[in-house]
Amino acid sequence: MNSVSAVVLAGGEGTRLRPLTQHRPKPMLPAATTPILEHVFDQLLAAGVTEITIVVGYGRNRVQTYFGPTYKNVPLTYVTQKNQFGSGHALLAAEDEVDGPVLVVNGDQLVEHGIITDVLDAHRKTTTAATLGLLTHIDVGEYGGVLLRDGQVTTIVEHPEDERPYRLNAGVYLFDSRIFDAIRAADPHTGEQSLIDGIQELLASDAVVQGVISDGLWTDATYPWDLLDVSFELFEAGIVDGSKGATTEASATIHESAVIREPIVLGPDCEIGPGAVVGPYVCLGDNATVGSNAVVERSVVDADTRIGAGATVVDCVTGVGVTIGNGTTIPGGPGDVRVGDRIFEDEHLGALLADHVTDRGGNTYVPGAIVGSDAVVETGATVRGTIPEGTEVRP
């Protein structure tokens, strides 16, 4: 395995991150100022991967247009999963591109390269059907749990609810060719073919599946407020350097009277006006603007967003091309957030403003507010709850 090939599963939408995923897939949402998928590629390259196959589906044109045929001189091959019928179904779509053992990772989760390297190294020493990257994690209930005996996987469970000593499934796998037949042989659950079903089929056939316990950054953006945590964890792990000198693009403009509180990261062509206070924990995407005397803290502000003079923006996630008008106040969380038919209490989300929201200024946002794309908030409004796309909000 001197040459390491990877398959990156990047075909899903990320429905629990709507409305941000209305126009782009979850792997293309920002972690700091670059797409999650770009960070995934960086960690693969750091682990020695030399070829990458990307399984795309929902919003595939956004992925292919952004990255093109190579990434930092590593060739990229795109395979389309025409219908999103699960992670195993996605891997089957890439079967013709695989020759020999293959590393498989998720395109919408951030995993530090040390975890990937541990999986590669462990698999080189064995002839097992699969090697899984595992973490010691307090809460595995939202994800997948794995039980080990003498380094071998005995049980793998999605969303475990019992108290057995599970390790977190980090979503980093090294498979030999047996995985493809195992996925096909497994009984689909809820109409989907999952990688977990394929691994369980391997275990049922007495194939050896090993687990390797690692440490290092692992993080996933499942819900809107997680985009804040993901970006901030990149600062803490040193993957994104939040010191002013290292993160300020040469094309960014910061007025001499502005106050910068590290850590922050600025994309190209950002502009911070006089008297503005930016940071700590702020990510400004390409061509974002912070007006005079505005305050921005603990926020992920996507490309082409304008924050007006005197505005206050705390614990906020924006989409692309958002306008937050002069004097608007987003005071920050905690607040109650509705995602689908669930209410999540006391989450640190001041507001989520999806792509091309226009706030006319002088408005106030109740913590946990979610505003759909292309909505317009007229001056003097109080915004609370979930606002559908295209809505006009009046005082």
Disulfide bonds with the S-S distance in Angstrom:
none
